[in-house]
Amino acid sequence: PAHDLLDGYTWLTVLEDGNDASDEGFAPFAARRLILTEMQRNRGQMGRLDTLDHLHEIAIANSIVTPYSSMLVLVNQQQEDLLDELEEGDDRFEREYEQVGETVENALTVTGVPEPEEWLLLALAAAMLVWYVRAGRRQPLKIF
């Protein structure tokens, strides 16, 4: 059995045959804990594809998100086909970085306009401040 200390709790992981488990709602929590334990145990081997594939299969089977899986919303068949193609590559666990765009030269020229809800909150704050000041003038200041 593997012991792990996380958030002040000692966790014990015992590998058993899970065929007699009756509560399906607990399975994702147990799978997440198993994946985190295996990641901790195999720290030096996380570059091995067979280890990553095994952890990824557990994550997919239990519909959980881990550092080596992700939550993707696929809109059409083309995206699903592309994901299937990328999952077959040897670099499937390497992150891809996209260039988002160039940063504005002068950040001070960028202006922000508050949303209508923010204007309402600003108006309410100003009204409360005016009310507080006027209410304070009507009552004399009491010092013990």
N, CA, C and O atoms as a GROMACS GRO file, in nm:
protein
  576
    1PRO      N    1   0.083  -0.120   0.000
    1PRO     CA    2   0.000   0.000   0.000
    1PRO      C    3   0.087   0.126   0.000
    1PRO      O    4   0.192   0.130   0.064
    2ALA      N    5   0.042   0.226  -0.071
    2ALA     CA    6   0.115   0.353  -0.080
    2ALA      C    7   0.056   0.452   0.020
    2ALA      O    8  -0.066   0.463   0.033
    3HIS      N    9   0.143   0.524   0.089
    3HIS     CA   10   0.101   0.627   0.182
    3HIS      C   11   0.131   0.762   0.119
    3HIS      O   12   0.232   0.780   0.050
    4ASP      N   13   0.041   0.858   0.143
    4ASP     CA   14   0.059   0.990   0.085
    4ASP      C   15   0.007   1.092   0.186
    4ASP      O   16  -0.096   1.068   0.249
    5LEU      N   17   0.075   1.204   0.201
    5LEU     CA   18   0.034   1.310   0.290
    5LEU      C   19  -0.010   1.427   0.204
    5LEU      O   20   0.069   1.481   0.127
    6LEU      N   21  -0.138   1.466   0.218
    6LEU     CA   22  -0.192   1.575   0.137
    6LEU      C   23  -0.289   1.654   0.223
    6LEU      O   24  -0.382   1.597   0.281
    7ASP      N   25  -0.268   1.784   0.233
    7ASP     CA   26  -0.353   1.874   0.310
    7ASP      C   27  -0.368   1.830   0.455
    7ASP      O   28  -0.475   1.846   0.515
    8GLY      N   29  -0.263   1.777   0.512
    8GLY     CA   30  -0.267   1.738   0.651
    8GLY      C   31  -0.329   1.602   0.677
    8GLY      O   32  -0.337   1.559   0.793
    9TYR      N   33  -0.373   1.533   0.574
    9TYR     CA   34  -0.432   1.401   0.588
    9TYR      C   35  -0.337   1.297   0.532
    9TYR      O   36  -0.271   1.321   0.431
   10THR      N   37  -0.331   1.182   0.596
   10THR     CA   38  -0.253   1.071   0.543
   10THR      C   39  -0.348   0.982   0.465
   10THR      O   40  -0.445   0.930   0.519
   11TRP      N   41  -0.318   0.964   0.338
   11TRP     CA   42  -0.401   0.882   0.249
   11TRP      C   43  -0.331   0.749   0.227
   11TRP      O   44  -0.210   0.744   0.206
   12LEU      N   45  -0.407   0.644   0.230
   12LEU     CA   46  -0.356   0.510   0.207
   12LEU      C   47  -0.422   0.457   0.081
   12LEU      O   48  -0.545   0.452   0.072
   13THR      N   49  -0.343   0.416  -0.016
   13THR     CA   50  -0.395   0.363  -0.141
   13THR      C   51  -0.370   0.214  -0.143
   13THR      O   52  -0.255   0.169  -0.143
   14VAL      N   53  -0.478   0.138  -0.147
   14VAL     CA   54  -0.469  -0.007  -0.152
   14VAL      C   55  -0.531  -0.051  -0.284
   14VAL      O   56  -0.648  -0.024  -0.310
   15LEU      N   57  -0.453  -0.118  -0.366
   15LEU     CA   58  -0.503  -0.166  -0.493
   15LEU      C   59  -0.578  -0.296  -0.472
   15LEU      O   60  -0.522  -0.394  -0.422
   16GLU      N   61  -0.705  -0.296  -0.511
   16GLU     CA   62  -0.789  -0.414  -0.497
   16GLU      C   63  -0.869  -0.432  -0.625
   16GLU      O   64  -0.872  -0.344  -0.711
   17ASP      N   65  -0.932  -0.546  -0.635
   17ASP     CA   66  -1.023  -0.570  -0.746
   17ASP      C   67  -1.151  -0.494  -0.716
   17ASP      O   68  -1.217  -0.523  -0.616
   18GLY      N   69  -1.187  -0.400  -0.798
   18GLY     CA   70  -1.301  -0.313  -0.774
   18GLY      C   71  -1.432  -0.366  -0.827
   18GLY      O   72  -1.526  -0.287  -0.844
   19ASN      N   73  -1.444  -0.494  -0.856
   19ASN     CA   74  -1.567  -0.548  -0.912
   19ASN      C   75  -1.683  -0.545  -0.816
   19ASN      O   76  -1.798  -0.541  -0.859
   20ASP      N   77  -1.656  -0.547  -0.686
   20ASP     CA   78  -1.765  -0.550  -0.590
   20ASP      C   79  -1.806  -0.410  -0.543
   20ASP      O   80  -1.887  -0.398  -0.451
   21ALA      N   81  -1.753  -0.306  -0.604
   21ALA     CA   82  -1.790  -0.170  -0.566
   21ALA      C   83  -1.933  -0.142  -0.610
   21ALA      O   84  -1.970  -0.167  -0.725
   22SER      N   85  -2.014  -0.091  -0.517
   22SER     CA   86  -2.154  -0.068  -0.548
   22SER      C   87  -2.186   0.078  -0.575
   22SER      O   88  -2.288   0.107  -0.637
   23ASP      N   89  -2.104   0.169  -0.531
   23ASP     CA   90  -2.133   0.311  -0.545
   23ASP      C   91  -2.057   0.368  -0.664
   23ASP      O   92  -1.937   0.394  -0.656
   24GLU      N   93  -2.128   0.388  -0.775
   24GLU     CA   94  -2.064   0.441  -0.896
   24GLU      C   95  -2.032   0.589  -0.883
   24GLU      O   96  -1.944   0.639  -0.953
   25GLY      N   97  -2.101   0.661  -0.796
   25GLY     CA   98  -2.077   0.804  -0.780
   25GLY      C   99  -1.942   0.836  -0.718
   25GLY      O  100  -1.891   0.946  -0.734
   26PHE      N  101  -1.885   0.741  -0.647
   26PHE     CA  102  -1.757   0.761  -0.581
   26PHE      C  103  -1.640   0.733  -0.674
   26PHE      O  104  -1.527   0.773  -0.645
   27ALA      N  105  -1.665   0.664  -0.785
   27ALA     CA  106  -1.557   0.621  -0.875
   27ALA      C  107  -1.470   0.736  -0.926
   27ALA      O  108  -1.348   0.722  -0.926
   28PRO      N  109  -1.527   0.851  -0.969
   28PRO     CA  110  -1.439   0.960  -1.015
   28PRO      C  111  -1.346   1.013  -0.906
   28PRO      O  112  -1.232   1.049  -0.935
   29PHE      N  113  -1.393   1.018  -0.782
   29PHE     CA  114  -1.307   1.064  -0.673
   29PHE      C  115  -1.193   0.966  -0.649
   29PHE      O  116  -1.078   1.005  -0.629
   30ALA      N  117  -1.228   0.838  -0.651
   30ALA     CA  118  -1.126   0.735  -0.630
   30ALA      C  119  -1.026   0.735  -0.746
   30ALA      O  120  -0.906   0.718  -0.724
   31ALA      N  121  -1.075   0.754  -0.868
   31ALA     CA  122  -0.986   0.757  -0.985
   31ALA      C  123  -0.891   0.876  -0.977
   31ALA      O  124  -0.773   0.864  -1.009
   32ARG      N  125  -0.943   0.991  -0.936
   32ARG     CA  126  -0.857   1.110  -0.924
   32ARG      C  127  -0.748   1.086  -0.820
   32ARG      O  128  -0.632   1.121  -0.840
   33ARG      N  129  -0.787   1.027  -0.708
   33ARG     CA  130  -0.690   0.998  -0.603
   33ARG      C  131  -0.585   0.898  -0.652
   33ARG      O  132  -0.467   0.912  -0.622
   34LEU      N  133  -0.630   0.797  -0.726
   34LEU     CA  134  -0.537   0.697  -0.781
   34LEU      C  135  -0.439   0.763  -0.878
   34LEU      O  136  -0.320   0.733  -0.875
   35ILE      N  137  -0.490   0.851  -0.963
   35ILE     CA  138  -0.404   0.919  -1.061
   35ILE      C  139  -0.301   1.007  -0.989
   35ILE      O  140  -0.183   1.006  -1.025
   36LEU      N  141  -0.345   1.082  -0.889
   36LEU     CA  142  -0.251   1.168  -0.816
   36LEU      C  143  -0.146   1.084  -0.742
   36LEU      O  144  -0.029   1.123  -0.736
   37THR      N  145  -0.186   0.971  -0.688
   37THR     CA  146  -0.091   0.883  -0.621
   37THR      C  147   0.011   0.828  -0.719
   37THR      O  148   0.131   0.826  -0.691
   38GLU      N  149  -0.037   0.784  -0.835
   38GLU     CA  150   0.055   0.730  -0.936
   38GLU      C  151   0.148   0.839  -0.990
   38GLU      O  152   0.264   0.811  -1.018
   39MET      N  153   0.098   0.961  -1.004
   39MET     CA  154   0.184   1.071  -1.049
   39MET      C  155   0.294   1.096  -0.947
   39MET      O  156   0.409   1.120  -0.984
   40GLN      N  157   0.259   1.091  -0.819
   40GLN     CA  158   0.359   1.112  -0.713
   40GLN      C  159   0.459   0.998  -0.711
   40GLN      O  160   0.580   1.020  -0.698
   41ARG      N  161   0.410   0.876  -0.724
   41ARG     CA  162   0.496   0.759  -0.718
   41ARG      C  163   0.590   0.752  -0.838
   41ARG      O  164   0.704   0.709  -0.824
   42ASN      N  165   0.544   0.792  -0.955
   42ASN     CA  166   0.622   0.780  -1.079
   42ASN      C  167   0.677   0.915  -1.124
   42ASN      O  168   0.683   0.941  -1.244
   43ARG      N  169   0.716   0.999  -1.032
   43ARG     CA  170   0.764   1.133  -1.066
   43ARG      C  171   0.874   1.132  -1.172
   43ARG      O  172   0.871   1.215  -1.263
   44GLY      N  173   0.967   1.043  -1.162
   44GLY     CA  174   1.078   1.040  -1.256
   44GLY      C  175   1.044   0.975  -1.389
   44GLY      O  176   1.123   0.984  -1.483
   45GLN      N  177   0.929   0.911  -1.398
   45GLN     CA  178   0.893   0.839  -1.520
   45GLN      C  179   0.774   0.900  -1.591
   45GLN      O  180   0.713   0.834  -1.675
   46MET      N  181   0.738   1.023  -1.560
   46MET     CA  182   0.620   1.084  -1.619
   46MET      C  183   0.639   1.117  -1.766
   46MET      O  184   0.544   1.158  -1.833
   47GLY      N  185   0.759   1.102  -1.818
   47GLY     CA  186   0.781   1.123  -1.961
   47GLY      C  187   0.756   0.998  -2.043
   47GLY      O  188   0.753   1.003  -2.166
   48ARG      N  189   0.736   0.885  -1.976
   48ARG     CA  190   0.712   0.759  -2.046
   48ARG      C  191   0.568   0.754  -2.096
   48ARG      O  192   0.475   0.778  -2.021
   49LEU      N  193   0.552   0.723  -2.224
   49LEU     CA  194   0.419   0.723  -2.284
   49LEU      C  195   0.328   0.616  -2.226
   49LEU      O  196   0.208   0.639  -2.214
   50ASP      N  197   0.381   0.501  -2.189
   50ASP     CA  198   0.294   0.396  -2.136
   50ASP      C  199   0.235   0.437  -2.001
   50ASP      O  200   0.119   0.406  -1.973
   51THR      N  201   0.313   0.506  -1.918
   51THR     CA  202   0.261   0.556  -1.791
   51THR      C  203   0.155   0.661  -1.814
   51THR      O  204   0.048   0.656  -1.753
   52LEU      N  205   0.183   0.757  -1.902
   52LEU     CA  206   0.086   0.863  -1.931
   52LEU      C  207  -0.040   0.807  -1.995
   52LEU      O  208  -0.150   0.851  -1.963
   53ASP      N  209  -0.025   0.711  -2.086
   53ASP     CA  210  -0.142   0.651  -2.150
   53ASP      C  211  -0.231   0.580  -2.048
   53ASP      O  212  -0.353   0.589  -2.054
   54HIS      N  213  -0.168   0.511  -1.954
   54HIS     CA  214  -0.245   0.441  -1.850
   54HIS      C  215  -0.325   0.541  -1.765
   54HIS      O  216  -0.443   0.520  -1.739
   55LEU      N  217  -0.261   0.648  -1.722
   55LEU     CA  218  -0.330   0.750  -1.641
   55LEU      C  219  -0.438   0.819  -1.722
   55LEU      O  220  -0.544   0.852  -1.669
   56HIS      N  221  -0.411   0.841  -1.850
   56HIS     CA  222  -0.508   0.907  -1.937
   56HIS      C  223  -0.631   0.818  -1.957
   56HIS      O  224  -0.743   0.868  -1.960
   57GLU      N  225  -0.611   0.688  -1.971
   57GLU     CA  226  -0.724   0.595  -1.986
   57GLU      C  227  -0.813   0.597  -1.862
   57GLU      O  228  -0.936   0.595  -1.874
   58ILE      N  229  -0.753   0.601  -1.745
   58ILE     CA  230  -0.830   0.607  -1.621
   58ILE      C  231  -0.911   0.737  -1.617
   58ILE      O  232  -1.028   0.736  -1.579
   59ALA      N  233  -0.849   0.848  -1.656
   59ALA     CA  234  -0.918   0.977  -1.655
   59ALA      C  235  -1.035   0.978  -1.752
   59ALA      O  236  -1.143   1.027  -1.718
   60ILE      N  237  -1.016   0.924  -1.871
   60ILE     CA  238  -1.124   0.921  -1.970
   60ILE      C  239  -1.237   0.831  -1.923
   60ILE      O  240  -1.354   0.866  -1.936
   61ALA      N  241  -1.203   0.715  -1.868
   61ALA     CA  242  -1.306   0.621  -1.824
   61ALA      C  243  -1.393   0.679  -1.713
   61ALA      O  244  -1.510   0.641  -1.700
   62ASN      N  245  -1.338   0.770  -1.633
   62ASN     CA  246  -1.413   0.827  -1.521
   62ASN      C  247  -1.455   0.972  -1.543
   62ASN      O  248  -1.509   1.035  -1.453
   63SER      N  249  -1.430   1.024  -1.663
   63SER     CA  250  -1.470   1.161  -1.700
   63SER      C  251  -1.415   1.264  -1.602
   63SER      O  252  -1.490   1.349  -1.552
   64ILE      N  253  -1.285   1.257  -1.575
   64ILE     CA  254  -1.223   1.355  -1.486
   64ILE      C  255  -1.111   1.427  -1.560
   64ILE      O  256  -1.058   1.377  -1.659
   65VAL      N  257  -1.078   1.545  -1.511
   65VAL     CA  258  -0.972   1.627  -1.570
   65VAL      C  259  -0.848   1.615  -1.481
   65VAL      O  260  -0.856   1.632  -1.359
   66THR      N  261  -0.735   1.587  -1.543
   66THR     CA  262  -0.608   1.575  -1.472
   66THR      C  263  -0.505   1.662  -1.544
   66THR      O  264  -0.535   1.717  -1.650
   67PRO      N  265  -0.384   1.675  -1.488
   67PRO     CA  266  -0.281   1.750  -1.560
   67PRO      C  267  -0.244   1.689  -1.695
   67PRO      O  268  -0.187   1.758  -1.779
   68TYR      N  269  -0.276   1.562  -1.716
   68TYR     CA  270  -0.242   1.498  -1.843
   68TYR      C  271  -0.365   1.464  -1.926
   68TYR      O  272  -0.354   1.393  -2.026
   69SER      N  273  -0.480   1.513  -1.888
   69SER     CA  274  -0.600   1.502  -1.971
   69SER      C  275  -0.662   1.641  -1.970
   69SER      O  276  -0.612   1.731  -1.902
   70SER      N  277  -0.768   1.659  -2.042
   70SER     CA  278  -0.828   1.791  -2.045
   70SER      C  279  -0.978   1.779  -2.066
   70SER      O  280  -1.029   1.673  -2.100
   71MET      N  281  -1.045   1.890  -2.045
   71MET     CA  282  -1.188   1.895  -2.068
   71MET      C  283  -1.209   1.974  -2.197
   71MET      O  284  -1.193   2.096  -2.200
   72LEU      N  285  -1.246   1.904  -2.302
   72LEU     CA  286  -1.266   1.968  -2.431
   72LEU      C  287  -1.412   1.957  -2.469
   72LEU      O  288  -1.476   1.854  -2.446
   73VAL      N  289  -1.464   2.062  -2.528
   73VAL     CA  290  -1.598   2.059  -2.584
   73VAL      C  291  -1.580   2.060  -2.734
   73VAL      O  292  -1.535   2.159  -2.792
   74LEU      N  293  -1.617   1.949  -2.797
   74LEU     CA  294  -1.601   1.937  -2.942
   74LEU      C  295  -1.735   1.969  -3.007
   74LEU      O  296  -1.838   1.913  -2.970
   75VAL      N  297  -1.731   2.059  -3.105
   75VAL     CA  298  -1.853   2.109  -3.165
   75VAL      C  299  -1.896   2.025  -3.285
   75VAL      O  300  -2.015   1.999  -3.303
   76ASN      N  301  -1.801   1.983  -3.366
   76ASN     CA  302  -1.839   1.912  -3.488
   76ASN      C  303  -1.749   1.790  -3.511
   76ASN      O  304  -1.653   1.766  -3.437
   77GLN      N  305  -1.782   1.715  -3.614
   77GLN     CA  306  -1.710   1.592  -3.644
   77GLN      C  307  -1.565   1.619  -3.682
   77GLN      O  308  -1.476   1.539  -3.652
   78GLN      N  309  -1.539   1.732  -3.749
   78GLN     CA  310  -1.402   1.766  -3.788
   78GLN      C  311  -1.313   1.780  -3.665
   78GLN      O  312  -1.199   1.733  -3.666
   79GLN      N  313  -1.363   1.843  -3.560
   79GLN     CA  314  -1.285   1.858  -3.437
   79GLN      C  315  -1.262   1.723  -3.370
   79GLN      O  316  -1.153   1.697  -3.317
   80GLU      N  317  -1.363   1.637  -3.371
   80GLU     CA  318  -1.346   1.504  -3.312
   80GLU      C  319  -1.243   1.423  -3.389
   80GLU      O  320  -1.161   1.352  -3.329
   81ASP      N  321  -1.245   1.433  -3.523
   81ASP     CA  322  -1.147   1.361  -3.604
   81ASP      C  323  -1.006   1.413  -3.579
   81ASP      O  324  -0.911   1.335  -3.570
   82LEU      N  325  -0.992   1.546  -3.566
   82LEU     CA  326  -0.861   1.605  -3.538
   82LEU      C  327  -0.808   1.560  -3.402
   82LEU      O  328  -0.690   1.529  -3.389
   83LEU      N  329  -0.896   1.554  -3.302
   83LEU     CA  330  -0.854   1.509  -3.169
   83LEU      C  331  -0.811   1.362  -3.174
   83LEU      O  332  -0.710   1.325  -3.114
   84ASP      N  333  -0.886   1.279  -3.246
   84ASP     CA  334  -0.847   1.138  -3.259
   84ASP      C  335  -0.711   1.125  -3.326
   84ASP      O  336  -0.630   1.041  -3.288
   85GLU      N  337  -0.686   1.209  -3.427
   85GLU     CA  338  -0.558   1.206  -3.497
   85GLU      C  339  -0.444   1.250  -3.405
   85GLU      O  340  -0.337   1.189  -3.405
   86LEU      N  341  -0.467   1.356  -3.327
   86LEU     CA  342  -0.364   1.405  -3.236
   86LEU      C  343  -0.336   1.307  -3.122
   86LEU      O  344  -0.223   1.300  -3.073
   87GLU      N  345  -0.437   1.232  -3.080
   87GLU     CA  346  -0.418   1.135  -2.972
   87GLU      C  347  -0.329   1.019  -3.014
   87GLU      O  348  -0.272   0.951  -2.929
   88GLU      N  349  -0.314   0.997  -3.144
   88GLU     CA  350  -0.231   0.887  -3.193
   88GLU      C  351  -0.084   0.926  -3.205
   88GLU      O  352   0.001   0.838  -3.219
   89GLY      N  353  -0.052   1.054  -3.200
   89GLY     CA  354   0.086   1.100  -3.217
   89GLY      C  355   0.173   1.071  -3.096
   89GLY      O  356   0.123   1.055  -2.984
   90ASP      N  357   0.304   1.063  -3.119
   90ASP     CA  358   0.398   1.039  -3.009
   90ASP      C  359   0.413   1.160  -2.917
   90ASP      O  360   0.456   1.145  -2.803
   91ASP      N  361   0.376   1.278  -2.965
   91ASP     CA  362   0.387   1.400  -2.885
   91ASP      C  363   0.252   1.440  -2.825
   91ASP      O  364   0.229   1.558  -2.800
   92ARG      N  365   0.164   1.343  -2.801
   92ARG     CA  366   0.028   1.373  -2.758
   92ARG      C  367   0.020   1.436  -2.620
   92ARG      O  368  -0.081   1.499  -2.587
   93PHE      N  369   0.123   1.422  -2.538
   93PHE     CA  370   0.120   1.483  -2.406
   93PHE      C  371   0.204   1.610  -2.398
   93PHE      O  372   0.220   1.666  -2.290
   94GLU      N  373   0.258   1.655  -2.509
   94GLU     CA  374   0.333   1.781  -2.515
   94GLU      C  375   0.233   1.894  -2.539
   94GLU      O  376   0.144   1.882  -2.622
   95ARG      N  377   0.250   2.001  -2.468
   95ARG     CA  378   0.158   2.114  -2.485
   95ARG      C  379   0.191   2.192  -2.610
   95ARG      O  380   0.308   2.211  -2.646
   96GLU      N  381   0.085   2.236  -2.677
   96GLU     CA  382   0.102   2.322  -2.794
   96GLU      C  383   0.069   2.465  -2.751
   96GLU      O  384  -0.030   2.490  -2.683
   97TYR      N  385   0.153   2.557  -2.792
   97TYR     CA  386   0.131   2.697  -2.759
   97TYR      C  387   0.092   2.771  -2.885
   97TYR      O  388   0.152   2.753  -2.991
   98GLU      N  389  -0.010   2.855  -2.873
   98GLU     CA  390  -0.056   2.934  -2.986
   98GLU      C  391  -0.022   3.080  -2.963
   98GLU      O  392  -0.028   3.130  -2.850
   99GLN      N  393   0.015   3.148  -3.070
   99GLN     CA  394   0.038   3.291  -3.061
   99GLN      C  395  -0.097   3.361  -3.062
   99GLN      O  396  -0.172   3.351  -3.160
  100VAL      N  397  -0.129   3.429  -2.955
  100VAL     CA  398  -0.258   3.493  -2.943
  100VAL      C  399  -0.261   3.625  -3.020
  100VAL      O  400  -0.364   3.660  -3.077
  101GLY      N  401  -0.154   3.695  -3.023
  101GLY     CA  402  -0.148   3.824  -3.088
  101GLY      C  403  -0.040   3.908  -3.023
  101GLY      O  404   0.024   3.865  -2.927
  102GLU      N  405  -0.022   4.025  -3.075
  102GLU     CA  406   0.081   4.112  -3.020
  102GLU      C  407   0.023   4.200  -2.911
  102GLU      O  408  -0.094   4.239  -2.916
  103THR      N  409   0.106   4.230  -2.813
  103THR     CA  410   0.065   4.316  -2.704
  103THR      C  411   0.066   4.461  -2.752
  103THR      O  412   0.152   4.500  -2.831
  104VAL      N  413  -0.029   4.538  -2.704
  104VAL     CA  414  -0.038   4.679  -2.741
  104VAL      C  415   0.088   4.751  -2.693
  104VAL      O  416   0.134   4.729  -2.581
  105GLU      N  417   0.143   4.838  -2.778
  105GLU     CA  418   0.266   4.910  -2.744
  105GLU      C  419   0.251   4.991  -2.616
  105GLU      O  420   0.332   4.978  -2.524
  106ASN      N  421   0.148   5.074  -2.609
  106ASN     CA  422   0.128   5.159  -2.493
  106ASN      C  423   0.002   5.112  -2.421
  106ASN      O  424  -0.109   5.134  -2.469
  107ALA      N  425   0.019   5.049  -2.307
  107ALA     CA  426  -0.095   4.995  -2.234
  107ALA      C  427  -0.185   5.104  -2.178
  107ALA      O  428  -0.301   5.077  -2.145
  108LEU      N  429  -0.135   5.228  -2.166
  108LEU     CA  430  -0.216   5.337  -2.111
  108LEU      C  431  -0.322   5.386  -2.209
  108LEU      O  432  -0.417   5.452  -2.169
  109THR      N  433  -0.308   5.354  -2.337
  109THR     CA  434  -0.406   5.399  -2.435
  109THR      C  435  -0.529   5.309  -2.438
  109THR      O  436  -0.631   5.346  -2.496
  110VAL      N  437  -0.521   5.193  -2.376
  110VAL     CA  438  -0.636   5.103  -2.372
  110VAL      C  439  -0.733   5.154  -2.267
  110VAL      O  440  -0.695   5.177  -2.152
  111THR      N  441  -0.856   5.170  -2.307
  111THR     CA  442  -0.957   5.219  -2.214
  111THR      C  443  -1.058   5.109  -2.188
  111THR      O  444  -1.080   5.022  -2.271
  112GLY      N  445  -1.118   5.115  -2.073
  112GLY     CA  446  -1.222   5.018  -2.038
  112GLY      C  447  -1.350   5.092  -2.005
  112GLY      O  448  -1.348   5.194  -1.935
  113VAL      N  449  -1.458   5.042  -2.054
  113VAL     CA  450  -1.588   5.101  -2.026
  113VAL      C  451  -1.663   5.005  -1.935
  113VAL      O  452  -1.680   4.888  -1.969
  114PRO      N  453  -1.707   5.052  -1.819
  114PRO     CA  454  -1.780   4.963  -1.728
  114PRO      C  455  -1.910   4.912  -1.791
  114PRO      O  456  -1.973   4.981  -1.871
  115GLU      N  457  -1.947   4.794  -1.754
  115GLU     CA  458  -2.073   4.734  -1.799
  115GLU      C  459  -2.188   4.804  -1.728
  115GLU      O  460  -2.166   4.871  -1.626
  116PRO      N  461  -2.310   4.790  -1.778
  116PRO     CA  462  -2.425   4.857  -1.714
  116PRO      C  463  -2.441   4.820  -1.567
  116PRO      O  464  -2.478   4.904  -1.485
  117GLU      N  465  -2.414   4.695  -1.533
  117GLU     CA  466  -2.426   4.655  -1.393
  117GLU      C  467  -2.326   4.730  -1.307
  117GLU      O  468  -2.357   4.766  -1.193
  118GLU      N  469  -2.208   4.755  -1.360
  118GLU     CA  470  -2.107   4.828  -1.284
  118GLU      C  471  -2.148   4.974  -1.266
  118GLU      O  472  -2.124   5.032  -1.160
  119TRP      N  473  -2.210   5.032  -1.368
  119TRP     CA  474  -2.259   5.169  -1.354
  119TRP      C  475  -2.364   5.175  -1.243
  119TRP      O  476  -2.365   5.268  -1.162
  120LEU      N  477  -2.452   5.076  -1.239
  120LEU     CA  478  -2.555   5.072  -1.136
  120LEU      C  479  -2.491   5.062  -0.997
  120LEU      O  480  -2.534   5.130  -0.904
  121LEU      N  481  -2.391   4.978  -0.983
  121LEU     CA  482  -2.323   4.965  -0.854
  121LEU      C  483  -2.251   5.094  -0.816
  121LEU      O  484  -2.253   5.133  -0.699
  122LEU      N  485  -2.189   5.161  -0.913
  122LEU     CA  486  -2.123   5.289  -0.884
  122LEU      C  487  -2.225   5.393  -0.840
  122LEU      O  488  -2.199   5.470  -0.747
  123ALA      N  489  -2.341   5.397  -0.906
  123ALA     CA  490  -2.445   5.492  -0.869
  123ALA      C  491  -2.499   5.462  -0.729
  123ALA      O  492  -2.521   5.554  -0.650
  124LEU      N  493  -2.520   5.335  -0.698
  124LEU     CA  494  -2.567   5.299  -0.564
  124LEU      C  495  -2.464   5.335  -0.458
  124LEU      O  496  -2.500   5.383  -0.351
  125ALA      N  497  -2.337   5.312  -0.486
  125ALA     CA  498  -2.232   5.347  -0.390
  125ALA      C  499  -2.229   5.498  -0.367
  125ALA      O  500  -2.213   5.543  -0.254
  126ALA      N  501  -2.243   5.576  -0.473
  126ALA     CA  502  -2.243   5.722  -0.459
  126ALA      C  503  -2.365   5.768  -0.380
  126ALA      O  504  -2.353   5.855  -0.294
  127ALA      N  505  -2.482   5.709  -0.406
  127ALA     CA  506  -2.603   5.746  -0.333
  127ALA      C  507  -2.590   5.711  -0.185
  127ALA      O  508  -2.632   5.788  -0.099
  128MET      N  509  -2.533   5.596  -0.156
  128MET     CA  510  -2.514   5.558  -0.015
  128MET      C  511  -2.415   5.650   0.055
  128MET      O  512  -2.432   5.681   0.172
  129LEU      N  513  -2.312   5.693  -0.017
  129LEU     CA  514  -2.214   5.785   0.041
  129LEU      C  515  -2.280   5.919   0.073
  129LEU      O  516  -2.256   5.977   0.179
  130VAL      N  517  -2.362   5.969  -0.020
  130VAL     CA  518  -2.432   6.096   0.003
  130VAL      C  519  -2.526   6.081   0.123
  130VAL      O  520  -2.529   6.168   0.209
  131TRP      N  521  -2.601   5.972   0.129
  131TRP     CA  522  -2.693   5.948   0.241
  131TRP      C  523  -2.617   5.941   0.373
  131TRP      O  524  -2.661   5.997   0.473
  132TYR      N  525  -2.504   5.873   0.374
  132TYR     CA  526  -2.425   5.857   0.496
  132TYR      C  527  -2.373   5.992   0.545
  132TYR      O  528  -2.377   6.021   0.665
  133VAL      N  529  -2.325   6.075   0.452
  133VAL     CA  530  -2.274   6.207   0.491
  133VAL      C  531  -2.386   6.294   0.544
  133VAL      O  532  -2.369   6.361   0.646
  134ARG      N  533  -2.503   6.296   0.477
  134ARG     CA  534  -2.616   6.378   0.523
  134ARG      C  535  -2.671   6.328   0.656
  134ARG      O  536  -2.705   6.409   0.742
  135ALA      N  537  -2.680   6.197   0.674
  135ALA     CA  538  -2.731   6.143   0.800
  135ALA      C  539  -2.635   6.174   0.914
  135ALA      O  540  -2.680   6.194   1.027
  136GLY      N  541  -2.509   6.177   0.888
  136GLY     CA  542  -2.410   6.207   0.991
  136GLY      C  543  -2.414   6.352   1.035
  136GLY      O  544  -2.380   6.381   1.150
  137ARG      N  545  -2.456   6.443   0.947
  137ARG     CA  546  -2.461   6.586   0.982
  137ARG      C  547  -2.582   6.616   1.071
  137ARG      O  548  -2.578   6.710   1.151
  138ARG      N  549  -2.690   6.538   1.056
  138ARG     CA  550  -2.810   6.564   1.134
  138ARG      C  551  -2.793   6.527   1.281
  138ARG      O  552  -2.850   6.591   1.369
  139GLN      N  553  -2.715   6.426   1.307
  139GLN     CA  554  -2.698   6.380   1.445
  139GLN      C  555  -2.566   6.433   1.501
  139GLN      O  556  -2.463   6.428   1.434
  140PRO      N  557  -2.570   6.484   1.622
  140PRO     CA  558  -2.444   6.532   1.682
  140PRO      C  559  -2.351   6.414   1.709
  140PRO      O  560  -2.395   6.303   1.738
  141LEU      N  561  -2.226   6.442   1.700
  141LEU     CA  562  -2.124   6.341   1.724
  141LEU      C  563  -2.117   6.310   1.873
  141LEU      O  564  -2.098   6.400   1.955
  142LYS      N  565  -2.132   6.182   1.907
  142LYS     CA  566  -2.131   6.142   2.048
  142LYS      C  567  -1.995   6.081   2.080
  142LYS      O  568  -1.951   5.984   2.019
  143ILE      N  569  -1.931   6.142   2.179
  143ILE     CA  570  -1.804   6.089   2.228
  143ILE      C  571  -1.823   6.056   2.374
  143ILE      O  572  -1.835   6.148   2.456
  144PHE      N  573  -1.828   5.934   2.408
  144PHE     CA  574  -1.847   5.881   2.542
  144PHE      C  575  -1.903   5.983   2.634
  144PHE      O  576  -1.925   5.955   2.751
   0.00000   0.00000   0.00000
